[in-house]
Structures are given as C-alpha cells and as structure tokens.
Amino acid sequence: MYQDLDVLCIGGMVADYIVKPVGRYIFDHDKNELDTFEVNLGGDAANEAIIFGRYGVRVGLGGEMGDDTTGAQLMQYMRDNHVDTSNIKVRGRTRCSMVMIQEDGSRCFLSYGRKNSRYSMADLDLLQLAHTKLLSVGSIHILPTLDADLAEIFKAAKHAGCMTSADMMQANPDQQVDMDAIFRNTDYLLPSFIEAQELTGEDIPEKQAAQLLQRGVKNVVIKLGEEGSLFMNAEESFRTPIIPAEVVDTTGAGDNFVASFLTGVIKGWPYHRCMQFATAAGSIAVRGIGATSCVKSLDQVEELAKSAGR
C-alpha cells in the first residue's frame, strides 16, 4: 500500500550539534565558553521535509538513518512534524555534523559519516513515484551513491508523471557526476550563486540560469544571498529582493527557501508568489538558532510576506 504524497524528499539527514559563538580565536585558549549548544535534526532533505510538514503538505522522507538512539530520536521528531518515514532505511550509525556559528551568523560544518552512506536507487521503491506529485532531492553531491543513480531516478520519476526538483552543494573534486543526464529530467533546479557559478563558469546569475535552461532544466532558481534570488524559465525571468532580518544563524535557510518555493509549486501558485513566499520563509529562518527552529506554519510566512508588501 503506497502513500499518496505531495512531495517525497530524498537525501541527507544528520544530527546537528550547534555551537555559538565560534571563531579562529578559539585555538588561542584552552577553554572557551559558548552561548549556545543545541542538538537538532539536520540535513538538506530532512530540513525540507520538516518545513513541508509544517505547511500541511503531505510529505515523505527517503534516506538513511542510523540504528542507534540518536537515529530513533530523530525519526520520532520527523513523525511529530507530520513526515512519513516509511522510505527511510535504518542501518549503521547516524551521520553527525558540528555546526559552528560565528558572531555574524555565518557558519561552517564538521561532518561525520557522509562517506559511509550507501543510500541509492536500490533503497528507493520507484513505484512510490506514481503516487507522488514531486520528487525533491535535498542536494546533488551530498550522497555519492545517490548521485550515481540520480539520472535514472529522475527518468523514472518523469515516466511516472512525477515532477522533479534538486537543490545542490558544491561538488567534491573526486566525484564525477553526469549533470546533463540529470538536467534532462529536472523540472526545478535551485542552486546558490556559487554552485551555479561552479556548474556554468559564468559570473552573472542571468547567464548562469540561461545556460542551465539550455542544458535541459525547465525552471531555474538561483539563491543570491543578500542580493535576493533569481527565477528563470523559457517564458519569464525576474529577481526577488530579500526581506531584511537580523541574522542569528543562516543554517538551513536555503532548505527553508526551497521547501517554501516548492510548496507554492505544489499548490499551483504563480511563480512570482512562489518566490515571494520562499523569500519570506528565508527571512524568518535566519532569525534563530537551528535549521528548522523558526518557520512554524504557512500562515506565519504569508503574514510576513503581506506585512512586507509582497
């Protein structure tokens, strides 16, 4: 019996150990005091799924979770946020990430377990795609074994009548992926400026998006940080400015943006509204510690968008 899903997110899920403040100065002392130490669910696909669930979107999550106490706690957290976990494989140890946040909200990660991940097409029941509106890959380049199968997974999704979407992270130089084979069946690609620059060799967002469309992607959204975001497809192209906020932590802001944009796609909104809604979610997401601690509901995000004149 298959679940009827609006979206199935597949990709990374980790336990995030969040510490703040951290800077290069920590190596000048034997002991440093922290203002913040928290343990949260993290990982691109898991972050997206949590936000979808809070919006009332019927969402499932596919990936790999450890057969340990941390994994069990994170699985329960996902269920508490209305995420179907039947597509998660439980094995090995839970992947972990130390999220080190600087005073200005910027962060870097120390990760454990990524190289041990084995999640691939063999773990994904492709028949579920016929009961799913949209397949969302948390990030291309996050799981090497998934990347190797992604072109075939997207091809199967399109054959099943399922839309496809992917966020990205910067590529590992040792990892070879046929991106054009993936792009031929990609409905929505949502890279950052740096990731789009790496993909295309272009320094202007509009040129980046145009090249990605030429390579087969149907709709491109490029996240531009403080400069907002760019949407482009064959019919229209426009930029959306940010909604200013006091930045506490940028962890997961892109995942909140992606889940919010795709929520609008699932609901059939015009792309301008999708982008404004995603922009409001991104503004809320950076106002507190943790990837999914701030965005609570669809009404909350729409209220900010309206109050900001969007």
Buried (B, 14 or more C-beta within 10 A) or exposed (E): EEBEBBBBBBBBBBBBBBBBBBEEEBEEEEEEEEEBEEBBBBBBBBBBBBBBBBBEBBBBBBBBBBEBEBBBEBBEBBEEBBBBBEBBBBEBBBBBBBBBBBEEBEBEEEBBBBEEBBBBBEBBEBEBBEBBBBBBBBBBBBBBBBBBBBBBBBBBBBEBEBBBBBBBBBBBEEEEBEBEBBBBBBBBBBBBBEBBBBBBEBEEBBBBBBBBBEBBBBBBBBBBBEEBBBBBBEEEBEBBBBBEBEBBBBBBBBBBBBBBBBBBBBBEBEBBBBBBBBBBBBBBBBBEBBBBBBBEEBEBBBEBBEEBEB
